[in-house]
Amino acid sequence: MRKPALPALTGLRTILAVNVMFFHFTPPHPAFLTPVIGNAYVFVGFFFLISGFVLAYNYADRPKLEKRRFYVARLARVYPTYLLVLLLSLPFLGVEWQAHTHGDFFLGLLLTPLALQGWVPALATFWNTVAWTLPAELTLYLLFPFLLAAIARQSNRLATPLRLGLAILVLWMIGITPHVLYFFTNPDHLPAQANRFTYAFWLRALKYSPVAYLCTFTSGVLLERLHAKLDLAEKRRFLAAAAALAGLALFFAFAADKVPYVLVHGALLLPLFALLLLGLAGPNPITSVLAWKPLVLFGETTFALYLLHFNAFLLIHFYHLPEKLHVVRFDPWISFAFILLMALAVTRFFEQPARRFVLSLAAPKS
């Protein structure tokens, strides 16, 4: 039987995705939001934690996970929209031709439709800058059944909440170790500390490689097992969510600009994100706010929104659409609204029908 939905996590995804959009195309905003929007890249890692959590929530208690059905379901969920956005992004191939050697260009042209570009740091952002996440996500989907089986084999060792919590802590430390080593060894020989605009081979490998998100994703899987064992009361869930939000607010207000970029990008905030997930995985007042229907509605479109927003925003302004439609005084907000509606339309009229079609093709024939 299906487990109850987690609408607060869906609503949370809306907030995270919109912040990522604002990070790439920063609008006018109150000064107190600058640390959050300026460091919203950390929310991409949070998506991988949520992904591991939600997959484990839906699949971990099943008697048997059929790998073929799982893989087909995951591909049907993400791949059609990915290809659609690549088609919409064809005008950017001219830019890629100018930015790369001919060999790299043709390699990117081969790898990107196959969602393999994330394995080559120099080409991770080829064609659609933000689509580097799909190679990572598909790799984690591929590993997910094996992770579940490995965790099941260690069920005796992970039988208590304390042990699960320690396992998540160990994974967090392992996951952040390459970023710590990068900070102290500077393998790219940078003359100054890295920031979001730094272009360097090893830094790009840390930022875009699928392997870099394995510990975060696995932590999400273990976190769901911890959630199942704790069975927290409403008050405790509220305290967990409130404490996590307070911790994040303090970090963004006082520490975000002081902590090295490579460490923040390396899942430094994973403990706070994990605490927030535990709080939002059950009923409490904060969950009720995030389960607001408009947030949930757009939360269901966040995959399309994430893939669309970068190139769509650039195309809107390359063709000067706000000027031609005489709405430039409302920009960039009118552009953001259009992209949100576009993501909703792609989800409703393309992603969902395409998913059903792929699943029907893969269904066993009588």
N, C-alpha and C positions, 0 to 999 in steps of 0.2 A: 504494500500500500504506500501511496505517496505520503511523505511527511508534510506537516503544515508548512505553508509558505513563510518566508522571512522577509516581509515587505520592507522592514526598516533597512535591511542591507541593500535592497533595490533602490530605495530612496536615497541612501547614502551614496550609491554609485552615481546618481545624478549630480550631487554636490561635488564629488571628486572629479567627474568628467568635465563639468563646467569650469572648475578651477584649472584643470589642465589646459582647456581652451583659452582661458584668460592668461595663463602663463605664456602661451605662445603668442598671443595677440593682446597685449595688456591694455585694457580700457581705462578711462578715468575712474578713479575709485577713491574712497576715503583712505587717508594715510595709514590708518591702523590695519588695513588689509594688505598693505604692501608686503610684509614678511610672508604672509600665507601665499599670495599669488606669485611672488617672486621665487618661492621654493616649492611650488606645486608639483614639480617633477617627482617629489617623494611619493605622491599619490599613485604613480604608475606601479611602484613596488607594492603598494597597499592592494592594488587590484589583484596581483598574483597571490597575495595572502588570502584575500576573499575567495578567489577562484579555488584554491586548495580546500578551504573551509566548506564552501558550498558543495563541491563535488563529493567530499567525504560525507557531508550531511545527507546527500541524496543516495549515495551508493554504498557507504561503508557497512551498513547493516543488512545488505542483501545477502541471501545464502550463497549466491554465485554471481560473479560479474563476468558476463560474456564479453570478451575483449572485442570481437568483431562488431557486435551491436554497439558497444560503447564508442569505438572509434568512428563508426559510421555516423552515430548521433552527434558526436563532437564536430566532425567535418561538415555535416549538414548544417550545423549551427553557425559556423564561422566562415567557411570557405567561399560560398556564393557571394556574400557581401564583400569579402576581401577582393575577389575578382572584379566585381562591379565597380568598386572604388578605383581599382587600377585602370579600368577602361575610362572612367571619368577623368583620370589623371594623365591620360596620354599626352596632353600638351606639355607636361613637364619633362618628357623624354628629351626634348630639345635642350633643356637646361642641363640635364644629366650628360648629354653628349659633349657639351662645352666644359663640364666640370671634371670629366674623367678621361683617362687614356682610352683609346679605342678598345683595347683588350678588356679593361675593367668595365667599360660600357656594355659590351656584349655579354660578359659574365653576369653583370647585374640584370641584363635583359633576360638571361636564362634562369637565374636563381630566384628572382623576385616573384614571378607567377607561381613557382613551386614552393613559395614561402620558406626559402632556405637562405635568404640574404643575410639574416642575423648571424650566421656562422662566419661571415667574412666582415671583420670590423670596418674596413674601408667602404663597404657597400651596404651596410646595415640600414641606412636611411635612403637607399636608392628608390627613386620613382615616387614613393609616398613616404615622407619623412617619418611619420609616426607608426608606420606599419611594421617596424622592426619587432614589435611586440608579438606579432602572430607566429613567427618561427619559434619564439620562446614558449608561447602558449601551446602550440602543437607538440613541441618536444615534451612538455610537462604532461599533456594529455597522453602521449605515448607511454610515459613512465608511470602514470597514475595507477593502473591495475597492479603493477609490480610493487609500487609503494604500499598499496593496501595489503597485498599479500605479505610483504615483509613486516609490516606493522602487526598483522594478525599472528605471524610466527613469533613475534616478541610480546604477545599479549600478557604473558606472565610477568615479564620484566616491566611492562608499562601498565600494570594493573591498578595503580593508585594515581590520584590526581597529582601528588607530589612528584612522582616519577615522570609523569607526562610533562609537567611543568619544567622539570630539569632537562628533559630531552629537548624541549623547545628552546630552552636557554642555551644548550650546547649547540644546537643547530644555528641559532642566531650568531653565536661566537664564531663558528666555522664559516658562516656566510660572510661575515664582515672582515674576516682575517685578510683576504686578498686586498681589500681596500685599505686596511691599516698598513699592510706591507707596501702598497703602492705609495701611500703618503710618506713613509719613512725612506723608501729606496729611490723614488722618483725615476722609474725605468725609462720614461720618455724624455728625461733630461730637460724638464721644463724650467725656464728661468724664473718663474713665479708660480705661486699656488694655482692649481687648476680651478676653473670656474665653468659655468654652463656653456661658455662659448669656446672653450679650449678644444682644439682638434689634435688628437694624438692617438697613436695606434693602441697602446695598452689601456689608455683611459677609455677609448671606445669599446674595447673588448670587455672591460668591466661594466660599462653602461648597457651594452646591447647584446652580449653573448647569452644564449639560452641557459648555459650552465650557471651564470651568475645569479639566476633566480630560483635555482633548484632548492636551496635551503629555505627560502621564503615560502615557496609553494608547499614544501613538505611540512613546514611549521604550521601552515594553515590546515593541513590534513590532521596533524596531531592536535591542533587546537580544537578541532571539532570533536575529537575523541575526549579531550578534557572537558569540553562543554557537556557532552553526554554523561560523563561521570559526576560532574559537580551538581547538576540539576539545581541551579541557583534560584533562590527566591526572588521575587520582584524587587524588594528593597536592595538586595545585594547586587542585582544586575544594574539597578539605577546608580548605585554608588560606584560600581566598576566603570560604567560609561561616563559618569560625571568626572571621576578621577582622571580617566584617560583624556577627556576633552580639556580638562584643566591643565594637565601635563603638556598637551600639544600646544595650548594657548601660551603657556609660559615659555615653551621652547621657541615658538615663532616670534614671540615678543622680545625675548632677551638673549637667545642663544643662536638663532638661525644664521645670523651674519658673522658669528664668531667661530663656529665649528667648520672645519675644512669641508669643502664641497664634496670631495670624493668619499668622505665618511658618511655624510648625510645621504648621498646617493646610494650608499651601500647598506641600506636597511637599518641605519642607526636607530630609527624610531619604531622598529618592529615591536618591541615590548608594549609600547603605548597603543599601537594599532591592534595588537592581539587583545589587550585589555578592553579596548573599545568594542571589538567584535564579540567578546564574551558578554559584554553588557547589552549589546543590541540583538543578541540571538534569542531573546525572550521578552515578555511584556514588561514595560515600565514607562514612565512619562516621556523619556527621551525617545524611546522606540515609537511611541504614538505620534510624536512630531514628525519623525522621519518616514513614517508610514502614511503621511498625507498623500492623497490620491494623485495630485499632479506630479509630485516627486516620484512616486512609483511608476506613473505612466511614462515619464521620460527616462526613468531608470531602466526600463525595459528596452530602451533604444540606445543605451550607452555604447554598445559595441559599434553600431553604425555611426554614432556621433563621434566617437574617438577616431575612427578611421577616416571619416569625412572632413572633419573640421579644418584640418591644416590646409589641404589643397583647395578645399571649397572656399575658404576665406581668401586665399591668394587669387583664385580665379575671379571671385566677385570683384576684387579691386584691380586686377589686371585688365578686366574688360570695363572698368569704371561704371559698374551698374548703379551704385548709389547716386552718382552724378547724372546718369542718363534717366533715372527714375525720379530725380529731384528730391531725394530723401537723405542727401549727404549730411544734413544737420542732425539727423538721428543716428549717424554712424559713430562707432562700430556696433551700437546696440541693435540696429536694424539688421545688420549682417549676422549677428549672433542669433537673433530670433529666426531668421531665414534658415540658418544651419540647423537649429533645433527642429524646426518644422520639416526640413529635408530629411533629417535622421528619423523622425517619426514616420514619414511617408515611406522611406526605404525599408524600415522595419516592418511596417504593416503590409505594404504592397509588393515587396520583393523578398526580404529576408525570410519571413514566415512562410509564404507560398513555396519559395525555393527549398526551404528546409523540408516541408512536407513532401515535395516532389522527390528529393533525394532519398528520403526515408522510404517512400513508396517503391522506388526502384530497387532498393536494397532489401525490401521485405521478402521473406521466403515465399516462393510461389506454391500454391496448393496443387 
